[in-house]
């Protein structure tokens, strides 16, 4: 006989996440800072290479060493990808530490940051492989759902002579795609959390665990995600300020016939500024998302048969 599962109380879940986040803000902020620095490191290396390339192209335009330097960058690219994978593993592990600490408080078995790190350090490879599998799965879902959208809505709409009706059907298809894809996202909302908390999980088990636990709760989780996005959106919009300046400068630069090379260089700097601001804001917001995932996971886990779970 299956166990009755209580519905997710959206406001209670968000409130619990806020309380955990607030009460442990300094601890989580320090972990998030380290996590985001790991994630930022590969892009700082790219920026360094870009600045060096720009210096050589502008200061030494006739140097015969420039092509050699570009080839040197191409040779370094595989090493950069390895470095990126290592940094991504460190980032994911640190996000797992936040989730694990939050969950340990929920079950009244608090851990220290050091204890959580020691527990998750051997799982770094699992974190990156799990996330890679997660991205592949979502890309597959995206493509399949996109094909369904085109075949069910866009192709039939192309045979309708009425432009307004055709546009309406296309918009319904777009809405169908967004809602369906969001449902899949909610079902796979916390694939890294089981890996951070449970023991003896193999590759893919954490994703399967997320899928099973969220069965019947996708719309509630989606509503929680929507509300949290509304709450955090004003902060994330701050990272768009440099992009607004970039757009304004691009328009004024075109009217004033500014050199395209100079224009692209300045716009590129604005984009880099937007990325840096986003990372800074993410340091504060990331712990809240991880805490929220732990609260949802705890609520769903507490209603399951616990004999198949090893902590």
The 8 nearest C-alpha neighbors of each residue, nearest first, counted from 0:
[[1, 2, 3, 304, 4, 303, 302, 305],
 [2, 0, 3, 4, 303, 304, 302, 5],
 [1, 3, 4, 0, 303, 302, 304, 5],
 [4, 2, 1, 5, 302, 0, 303, 6],
 [3, 5, 302, 2, 6, 299, 303, 1],
 [4, 6, 3, 7, 302, 299, 8, 298],
 [7, 5, 8, 4, 216, 219, 215, 9],
 [6, 8, 9, 219, 5, 216, 12, 298],
 [9, 7, 11, 10, 12, 6, 219, 13],
 [8, 10, 12, 11, 7, 223, 13, 219],
 [9, 11, 13, 12, 8, 14, 223, 15],
 [10, 12, 14, 8, 9, 13, 15, 7],
 [13, 11, 15, 9, 10, 14, 8, 16],
 [12, 14, 16, 10, 15, 11, 17, 9],
 [15, 13, 11, 17, 16, 12, 10, 18],
 [16, 14, 18, 12, 17, 13, 11, 19],
 [15, 17, 291, 13, 19, 14, 18, 290],
 [16, 18, 14, 20, 15, 19, 21, 13],
 [19, 17, 21, 15, 20, 16, 22, 14],
 [20, 18, 16, 22, 21, 17, 23, 15],
 [19, 21, 17, 18, 24, 23, 22, 287],
 [20, 22, 24, 18, 19, 23, 17, 16],
 [23, 21, 19, 20, 24, 18, 25, 17],
 [24, 22, 20, 26, 21, 25, 27, 19],
 [23, 25, 21, 27, 20, 26, 28, 22],
 [26, 24, 28, 27, 23, 29, 22, 21],
 [27, 25, 29, 28, 23, 24, 30, 112],
 [26, 28, 30, 24, 29, 25, 286, 31],
 [27, 29, 31, 25, 30, 26, 24, 32],
 [30, 28, 32, 26, 31, 27, 25, 33],
 [29, 31, 27, 33, 32, 28, 34, 93],
 [32, 30, 34, 28, 282, 33, 29, 27],
 [33, 31, 29, 35, 282, 30, 34, 28],
 [32, 34, 36, 30, 31, 35, 37, 29],
 [35, 33, 90, 31, 37, 32, 36, 93],
 [36, 34, 38, 37, 32, 33, 39, 31],
 [37, 35, 39, 33, 38, 34, 40, 32],
 [36, 38, 86, 34, 35, 40, 39, 90],
 [37, 39, 35, 36, 40, 86, 90, 87],
 [38, 40, 36, 42, 37, 41, 35, 43],
 [39, 41, 43, 37, 42, 38, 36, 44],
 [42, 40, 44, 43, 83, 39, 45, 38],
 [43, 41, 45, 44, 39, 40, 46, 38],
 [44, 42, 46, 40, 45, 41, 47, 39],
 [43, 45, 47, 41, 42, 46, 48, 40],
 [46, 44, 42, 48, 47, 43, 49, 41],
 [47, 45, 49, 43, 48, 44, 50, 42],
 [46, 48, 44, 50, 45, 49, 43, 51],
 [47, 49, 51, 45, 46, 50, 52, 44],
 [50, 48, 46, 52, 51, 47, 45, 53],
 [49, 51, 53, 47, 52, 48, 46, 54],
 [50, 52, 54, 48, 49, 53, 47, 55],
 [51, 53, 49, 55, 54, 50, 48, 56],
 [54, 52, 50, 56, 51, 55, 57, 49],
 [53, 55, 51, 57, 52, 56, 58, 50],
 [54, 56, 59, 52, 58, 53, 57, 51],
 [55, 57, 60, 53, 54, 59, 58, 52],
 [58, 56, 54, 60, 55, 59, 53, 52],
 [59, 57, 55, 54, 56, 60, 53, 61],
 [58, 60, 55, 62, 61, 56, 57, 54],
 [61, 59, 56, 57, 62, 58, 55, 65],
 [62, 60, 59, 63, 56, 65, 64, 58],
 [61, 63, 59, 64, 60, 65, 55, 56],
 [62, 64, 65, 61, 66, 67, 60, 59],
 [63, 65, 67, 62, 66, 68, 61, 69],
 [66, 64, 68, 67, 63, 62, 69, 55],
 [67, 65, 69, 68, 64, 70, 63, 71],
 [68, 66, 64, 70, 65, 69, 71, 63],
 [67, 69, 71, 65, 66, 70, 64, 72],
 [70, 68, 72, 66, 71, 67, 65, 73],
 [71, 69, 73, 67, 72, 68, 66, 74],
 [70, 72, 68, 74, 69, 73, 67, 75],
 [73, 71, 75, 69, 70, 74, 76, 68],
 [72, 74, 70, 76, 75, 71, 69, 77],
 [73, 75, 71, 72, 76, 70, 77, 78],
 [76, 74, 72, 78, 73, 77, 79, 71],
 [75, 77, 79, 73, 78, 74, 80, 72],
 [78, 76, 80, 79, 75, 81, 74, 73],
 [77, 79, 81, 75, 76, 80, 82, 74],
 [78, 80, 76, 82, 77, 81, 83, 75],
 [81, 79, 83, 77, 82, 78, 84, 76],
 [82, 80, 78, 84, 83, 79, 85, 77],
 [81, 83, 79, 85, 80, 84, 86, 78],
 [82, 84, 80, 86, 81, 85, 41, 79],
 [85, 83, 87, 81, 82, 86, 88, 80],
 [86, 84, 82, 88, 83, 87, 81, 89],
 [85, 87, 89, 37, 83, 88, 84, 38],
 [88, 86, 90, 84, 89, 85, 38, 83],
 [89, 87, 127, 85, 91, 86, 90, 123],
 [88, 90, 86, 92, 87, 91, 93, 85],
 [91, 89, 34, 87, 93, 88, 92, 37],
 [92, 90, 94, 88, 93, 89, 87, 95],
 [91, 93, 95, 89, 94, 90, 123, 88],
 [92, 94, 96, 95, 90, 91, 34, 89],
 [95, 93, 91, 97, 96, 92, 90, 98],
 [94, 96, 92, 98, 195, 93, 97, 99],
 [95, 97, 93, 99, 94, 98, 115, 100],
 [98, 96, 100, 94, 95, 99, 101, 27],
 [99, 97, 95, 101, 289, 293, 96, 100],
 [98, 100, 96, 102, 101, 97, 196, 195],
 [101, 99, 103, 97, 102, 98, 96, 110],
 [102, 100, 98, 104, 99, 103, 290, 97],
 [101, 103, 105, 99, 104, 100, 293, 98],
 [102, 104, 109, 108, 100, 106, 105, 101],
 [105, 103, 109, 107, 102, 101, 106, 108],
 [104, 106, 102, 103, 107, 101, 297, 108],
 [105, 107, 103, 104, 108, 102, 109, 297],
 [108, 106, 104, 105, 109, 103, 102, 110],
 [107, 109, 103, 106, 104, 110, 105, 102],
 [110, 108, 103, 104, 107, 100, 111, 106],
 [111, 109, 114, 100, 103, 115, 108, 112],
 [110, 112, 114, 113, 115, 109, 100, 116],
 [111, 113, 115, 114, 116, 110, 100, 96],
 [112, 114, 116, 111, 115, 117, 110, 118],
 [115, 113, 111, 117, 116, 112, 110, 118],
 [114, 116, 118, 112, 113, 117, 96, 119],
 [115, 117, 113, 119, 118, 114, 120, 112],
 [118, 116, 114, 120, 115, 119, 113, 121],
 [117, 119, 115, 116, 120, 114, 121, 122],
 [120, 118, 116, 122, 121, 117, 115, 195],
 [119, 121, 117, 122, 116, 123, 118, 92],
 [122, 120, 119, 123, 118, 124, 117, 125],
 [123, 121, 125, 119, 120, 124, 126, 92],
 [124, 122, 126, 125, 88, 121, 120, 92],
 [123, 125, 127, 126, 122, 128, 88, 121],
 [126, 124, 122, 128, 123, 127, 129, 202],
 [125, 127, 123, 129, 124, 128, 88, 130],
 [126, 128, 88, 130, 124, 129, 125, 131],
 [129, 127, 131, 125, 130, 126, 132, 124],
 [128, 130, 126, 132, 127, 131, 125, 133],
 [129, 131, 133, 127, 132, 128, 126, 134],
 [132, 130, 128, 134, 133, 129, 127, 135],
 [131, 133, 135, 129, 130, 134, 136, 128],
 [132, 134, 130, 136, 131, 135, 129, 137],
 [135, 133, 137, 131, 136, 132, 138, 130],
 [136, 134, 132, 138, 137, 133, 139, 131],
 [137, 135, 139, 133, 134, 138, 132, 140],
 [136, 138, 140, 134, 139, 135, 141, 133],
 [137, 139, 141, 135, 140, 136, 134, 142],
 [138, 140, 136, 142, 137, 141, 143, 135],
 [141, 139, 137, 143, 138, 142, 144, 136],
 [140, 142, 138, 144, 139, 143, 137, 145],
 [143, 141, 145, 139, 144, 140, 138, 146],
 [144, 142, 146, 140, 145, 141, 139, 147],
 [143, 145, 147, 141, 146, 142, 140, 148],
 [144, 146, 142, 148, 143, 147, 141, 149],
 [147, 145, 143, 149, 148, 144, 150, 142],
 [148, 146, 144, 150, 145, 149, 151, 143],
 [147, 149, 145, 146, 151, 150, 152, 172],
 [150, 148, 153, 146, 147, 152, 151, 154],
 [149, 151, 147, 154, 148, 152, 146, 153],
 [152, 150, 148, 149, 147, 153, 154, 155],
 [151, 153, 172, 149, 148, 155, 154, 150],
 [152, 154, 149, 156, 155, 169, 150, 157],
 [153, 155, 157, 156, 150, 152, 149, 151],
 [156, 154, 157, 158, 153, 152, 151, 159],
 [157, 155, 165, 153, 159, 158, 154, 152],
 [156, 158, 154, 155, 159, 153, 165, 160],
 [159, 157, 156, 155, 160, 154, 165, 161],
 [158, 160, 156, 157, 161, 165, 155, 164],
 [161, 159, 162, 158, 165, 157, 164, 156],
 [160, 162, 164, 159, 163, 165, 166, 158],
 [163, 161, 165, 164, 166, 160, 159, 167],
 [164, 162, 166, 165, 161, 167, 168, 160],
 [163, 165, 167, 161, 166, 162, 168, 159],
 [164, 166, 162, 156, 168, 163, 167, 159],
 [165, 167, 169, 163, 164, 168, 162, 170],
 [166, 168, 164, 170, 169, 165, 163, 171],
 [169, 167, 171, 165, 170, 166, 172, 164],
 [168, 170, 172, 166, 171, 167, 153, 152],
 [171, 169, 173, 167, 172, 168, 174, 166],
 [170, 172, 168, 174, 169, 173, 175, 167],
 [173, 171, 175, 169, 170, 152, 174, 148],
 [172, 174, 170, 176, 175, 171, 169, 177],
 [175, 173, 171, 177, 176, 172, 178, 170],
 [174, 176, 172, 173, 178, 177, 179, 171],
 [175, 177, 173, 179, 174, 178, 180, 172],
 [178, 176, 174, 180, 179, 175, 181, 173],
 [179, 177, 181, 175, 180, 176, 174, 182],
 [180, 178, 182, 176, 181, 177, 175, 183],
 [179, 181, 183, 177, 182, 178, 176, 184],
 [180, 182, 184, 178, 183, 179, 177, 185],
 [181, 183, 179, 185, 180, 184, 217, 178],
 [184, 182, 186, 180, 181, 185, 187, 179],
 [183, 185, 181, 187, 182, 186, 188, 180],
 [186, 184, 188, 182, 217, 187, 183, 221],
 [185, 187, 183, 210, 213, 184, 217, 188],
 [188, 186, 184, 185, 209, 210, 189, 190],
 [187, 189, 185, 186, 184, 190, 209, 292],
 [188, 190, 192, 191, 187, 292, 209, 193],
 [191, 189, 206, 205, 209, 192, 187, 188],
 [190, 192, 194, 189, 193, 195, 95, 205],
 [191, 193, 195, 194, 189, 190, 196, 98],
 [194, 192, 196, 197, 195, 205, 191, 190],
 [193, 195, 191, 192, 196, 205, 197, 200],
 [196, 194, 192, 95, 193, 99, 197, 191],
 [195, 197, 193, 194, 99, 310, 192, 198],
 [198, 196, 310, 193, 309, 194, 195, 308],
 [197, 199, 309, 310, 200, 196, 194, 308],
 [198, 200, 201, 197, 309, 310, 194, 308],
 [201, 199, 204, 198, 194, 205, 202, 197],
 [200, 202, 204, 203, 199, 205, 125, 194],
 [203, 201, 204, 129, 200, 125, 128, 205],
 [202, 204, 206, 205, 201, 129, 207, 132],
 [203, 205, 207, 201, 206, 202, 200, 208],
 [206, 204, 208, 190, 193, 207, 203, 194],
 [205, 207, 190, 209, 208, 203, 204, 210],
 [208, 206, 210, 204, 209, 205, 211, 203],
 [209, 207, 205, 211, 206, 210, 204, 212],
 [208, 210, 206, 212, 207, 187, 211, 190],
 [209, 211, 207, 186, 208, 213, 187, 212],
 [212, 210, 208, 214, 209, 213, 207, 186],
 [211, 213, 209, 214, 210, 299, 208, 300],
 [214, 212, 216, 186, 210, 211, 217, 215],
 [215, 213, 211, 216, 212, 210, 217, 186],
 [214, 216, 217, 213, 218, 212, 219, 6],
 [215, 217, 213, 219, 214, 218, 220, 7],
 [218, 216, 220, 185, 219, 186, 215, 221],
 [217, 219, 221, 220, 216, 222, 182, 185],
 [220, 218, 222, 216, 221, 217, 223, 7],
 [221, 219, 223, 217, 222, 218, 185, 216],
 [220, 222, 218, 224, 219, 223, 185, 217],
 [221, 223, 225, 219, 220, 224, 218, 226],
 [224, 222, 220, 226, 221, 225, 9, 227],
 [223, 225, 221, 227, 222, 226, 228, 220],
 [224, 226, 222, 228, 223, 227, 221, 229],
 [227, 225, 229, 223, 228, 224, 222, 230],
 [228, 226, 230, 224, 229, 225, 231, 223],
 [227, 229, 225, 231, 230, 226, 232, 224],
 [230, 228, 226, 232, 227, 231, 225, 233],
 [231, 229, 227, 228, 232, 226, 233, 234],
 [230, 232, 228, 234, 229, 233, 227, 235],
 [231, 233, 235, 229, 234, 228, 230, 236],
 [234, 232, 236, 235, 231, 237, 230, 229],
 [235, 233, 236, 232, 237, 231, 280, 238],
 [234, 236, 232, 237, 233, 238, 231, 277],
 [237, 235, 233, 239, 238, 234, 232, 240],
 [238, 236, 239, 235, 234, 240, 233, 276],
 [239, 237, 273, 277, 276, 236, 240, 235],
 [238, 240, 242, 236, 237, 241, 273, 243],
 [239, 241, 243, 242, 238, 237, 244, 273],
 [242, 240, 244, 269, 243, 273, 239, 245],
 [241, 243, 245, 239, 240, 244, 270, 246],
 [244, 242, 246, 240, 245, 241, 247, 239],
 [243, 245, 241, 247, 242, 246, 248, 240],
 [244, 246, 242, 248, 266, 243, 247, 269],
 [245, 247, 249, 243, 244, 248, 242, 250],
 [248, 246, 244, 250, 249, 245, 243, 251],
 [247, 249, 245, 251, 246, 250, 252, 244],
 [248, 250, 252, 246, 247, 251, 245, 253],
 [249, 251, 253, 247, 252, 248, 246, 254],
 [252, 250, 254, 248, 253, 249, 255, 247],
 [253, 251, 249, 255, 257, 250, 254, 248],
 [252, 254, 256, 250, 255, 251, 249, 257],
 [253, 255, 251, 252, 256, 250, 257, 249],
 [254, 256, 252, 253, 257, 251, 250, 258],
 [257, 255, 253, 254, 252, 258, 259, 251],
 [258, 256, 252, 255, 253, 259, 262, 261],
 [257, 259, 261, 260, 262, 256, 252, 253],
 [258, 260, 262, 261, 263, 257, 256, 253],
 [261, 259, 263, 262, 258, 264, 257, 265],
 [262, 260, 264, 258, 259, 263, 265, 257],
 [263, 261, 259, 265, 260, 264, 258, 266],
 [262, 264, 266, 260, 261, 265, 267, 259],
 [263, 265, 267, 261, 262, 266, 260, 268],
 [266, 264, 268, 267, 262, 263, 261, 269],
 [267, 265, 269, 263, 245, 268, 264, 262],
 [266, 268, 264, 270, 265, 269, 263, 271],
 [269, 267, 271, 265, 266, 270, 272, 264],
 [270, 268, 272, 266, 241, 271, 267, 245],
 [271, 269, 273, 267, 272, 268, 242, 266],
 [272, 270, 268, 274, 273, 269, 275, 267],
 [271, 273, 269, 275, 270, 274, 268, 276],
 [274, 272, 238, 270, 276, 271, 241, 275],
 [273, 275, 277, 271, 272, 276, 278, 270],
 [274, 276, 272, 278, 277, 273, 271, 279],
 [277, 275, 279, 273, 238, 278, 274, 280],
 [278, 276, 274, 238, 280, 275, 279, 281],
 [277, 279, 281, 275, 276, 280, 274, 282],
 [280, 278, 276, 282, 281, 277, 275, 283],
 [281, 279, 277, 282, 278, 283, 276, 284],
 [280, 282, 278, 284, 283, 285, 279, 277],
 [281, 283, 31, 280, 279, 32, 284, 285],
 [282, 284, 281, 280, 285, 28, 286, 31],
 [283, 285, 281, 287, 286, 282, 280, 288],
 [284, 286, 288, 281, 287, 282, 283, 289],
 [287, 285, 289, 288, 284, 27, 290, 31],
 [286, 288, 290, 285, 289, 284, 20, 291],
 [289, 287, 291, 285, 290, 286, 292, 284],
 [290, 288, 292, 286, 98, 291, 287, 293],
 [289, 291, 287, 293, 292, 288, 16, 98],
 [290, 292, 16, 288, 294, 293, 289, 287],
 [291, 293, 289, 295, 290, 294, 296, 189],
 [292, 294, 296, 290, 291, 98, 295, 102],
 [293, 295, 297, 291, 296, 292, 298, 16],
 [296, 294, 298, 292, 297, 293, 299, 291],
 [295, 297, 293, 299, 294, 298, 300, 292],
 [298, 296, 300, 294, 295, 299, 301, 293],
 [297, 299, 295, 301, 296, 300, 294, 302],
 [300, 298, 296, 297, 301, 302, 212, 295],
 [299, 301, 297, 303, 302, 298, 296, 212],
 [300, 302, 298, 299, 303, 297, 305, 304],
 [303, 301, 300, 299, 4, 298, 304, 2],
 [304, 302, 300, 301, 305, 299, 2, 212],
 [303, 305, 306, 307, 302, 301, 300, 308],
 [306, 304, 308, 307, 303, 300, 301, 309],
 [305, 307, 308, 304, 309, 303, 310, 300],
 [308, 306, 305, 309, 304, 303, 197, 310],
 [307, 309, 305, 306, 310, 197, 198, 304],
 [308, 310, 198, 197, 307, 199, 306, 305],
 [309, 197, 198, 196, 308, 199, 195, 193]]
